[in-house]
């Protein structure tokens, strides 16, 4: 039987948690996000299971850690036998609709060599029906819209898709080439509302995925100037004497070319004024998304569907945003991993905040549980339903595992070159519990350890101290236990013995 209530799963790309509740919150208006917090349950310590976008979304939609789904980098396929939120909603009689993108690469064993699906990593996850094609690197429908509106776009497209995000004018706060009513965020919201309007008489399940505030950091007027840079806290500085090989490797070559139009990729050469302007543009993009989220919430109200719609909002991963000199999400620190998670719906506790550590692998099991669908035993996550009902589970995992692969199969990355590691050893696993964060590097590199009670920004590595050594040993044991417990469980609950 199909679920009786609607599902609206909203993901924002590269949104850090403290922009929703924390040091960066309140600088720009975010009434829609504030409303979801007030009317639902917020999770203060949710961490992505993987970075960057592709692995993060693979974990979110399969409920699996990256060591099980193995879509470990953008463009790496996820094997076709893995269940997704989409496939399991279909089993329950619902048709999952996709407005945007999933960042999933096709299983090559299921396609002929020349299949165009093998040339992209932005396919829908299995089970989802793509209603609005709004892929980040090939937003064809949006390109068509802009052309029909008379914009002078670079050619050829979509090969030069980055040119869609070039500014008009000088300076990092210059506006985008498109007007606010034609932005990627506005256009996707318009198309989503049209499609859901046609389906409002029955139950529906929708996954709405916004690109923003993902770079390139450029916003249309008035969002480009909305945030007052003078009010934005400066990024967390790098600690004096920080000499871990990871930091040297990260800065060993330009790598963040997509941060904004014309950037050379050298984050260490950004001035304090540049940093402030970029952080302000980021918050302006968030405010723009929030404005359009408000349109969605208002539509649910005016059509009488708010009371029967489960709304889940989170981001796939965070953004360093200049903390310790880093930008982007290809990192081992919390700013890149800590994500907001807001849930509102029937029987969900309102105005409640959960402090326990949870993971994005918990999302698919939670949604399936709340909609009355079966949760596959292979899924690594656990339903958050008790928290959402205002209860504390008798037992809780209390751990969040984040994985990052620092290699590429086509050519050695700066990490492989600088650290002297091969494609199988240039990776890391980050385990967080209620008090500490362990960064375990493969290839014999020294670990990092942070005590988040005293050091929430993960600035001061204490792995080499006597106290830190004991915590490293404890968390390494917990990491091994987790890997042993959750190694592919797709069939291990079965037995053919008589």
C-alpha positions, 0 to 999 in steps of 0.5 A: 500500500502506498504511503498515505502522507507526502514526502518532501526531501530537500537537499541543499548542496554544500551548506554548513550547519552553523549557517542554520544554527550557529555563528553564521546564522542570523546574518541574513534572513532565513525565515523558512529554515527558522520555521522548520526548526520551530515546527519540527525537530533539529539535529545539532550533530549530524555528519555526512557519511562521505565527501564530496558530493557524489559519495555523500549523496550515495550514502544519503540515498542508499543508507550505506557507508562508503566502504559498502556502496563504494561510490567513493569519489565523484564519477565512481559508479555505485553497483546496481544491486544496492537498494536506494530510497527510491527503489524501496519507496517503489516497493511500498507503492510510491513513485519517487519524483526527482527535481534536480540531481542525485550525482550518481554514476551508472553501473558499467556492467549494465550498459554498453560501452558507448552508452551516454550514461557512462559519460556523466556522474549526475544520473538519478539514483535508482528508483527515482523518476527525473521530473526536472533535469537540473544537473549541475554540470549540464543543466540543459533545461535551465540553459534553454530557459535562459536562452529563451529569456534572451541571455547572452550565454557562452558557447558551446554549452553545456561543455562550458557550463561554468560560464553560466556563473560568470558575474557582470561587473568587477569585484567578488560581489558583482551580480550574476549574469541572470536576474533573480527571477531566472536564477537556478534556484528560482527556476527549479522552484518554479518547475517543482511547484508546477509539477506538484500542483498537478499531483496535489490531489493524491499522495506524492514523494518528491526529492528536491535538490538545490545546487546552492550555496555550492560554488561558484560563489556568485549571486543575482541581485539583490542577493549578492549584496544582502549580507553585510560582510562586516557582520560576518565572523572571520574564519577560524585561523590555522593553529600556529605550528600546524605541520601535519602532512595533510595540510602541506599536501592540501596546499601543495597545488592549486585546487579550488578553481571553481570557487568563483569566476577567474580564480586561480585555485590558490586559496592561500593568496586570498586577502581578508577582504576577498574572504569576507566577500566570498563568505558574504556571497555564500550567505546571500545564496543561502538567503536566496534558497531560503526565500524559495523554500518559503514559497514551497512551505507556503504552497503546502499551507495554502493547498492544505497539505502541510499537515500530511507532508513529511518534510526532511531538509539537510545538506549533502556535506558542509563547506570549509569557507576559509576555516584554517585557510581551507575552502571546499569540502575535500577535507577531513575537518568538521566544517566540511562534514557537519550538516544541518538536519531538520524534520517536520511532519505528522507526529514529529516533535516540534521545537525539539533539538537532538544533541546525539551524534547522528549520520546521513546514513540514518536518513533513508531508514528514517524516511522509510520507517516513517512512511511505513515502508520496509527498511532493507537489512543491508542499510547501515543507518538506523531510524531516527524515529524515536528522537523525532517522537521526543524519545531517547532510544534505549541504545544508540550508536553514538558514532558518525563515520565520514570517509574521504578518498583523496585519489583519482584513477585517471592521474595522481592527485596532489595528495598522492604526489605530496604524500607519496601514496598510491590510489588505494592508500590515499584515503581517510576515515573520520570517526566522531563520537559525542566528545572526540574526532579521530582522523585515521589516515591510510598509508602510515600517516599519523592520525589527528585527534580533536577534543570537540568539548574544548575545540569545536572547530577541530583546530588543535590536534592532540593525537601526539599527547599522552591523553590523545594517544589513549583516545586514538586507541579507543576510537580506532578500536571503535572504528574497527568494530564499526567496520566489522559490524557493518561490512556488507549485510545485504545477505548475512541475515539469511541462511540456507542450512536446514 
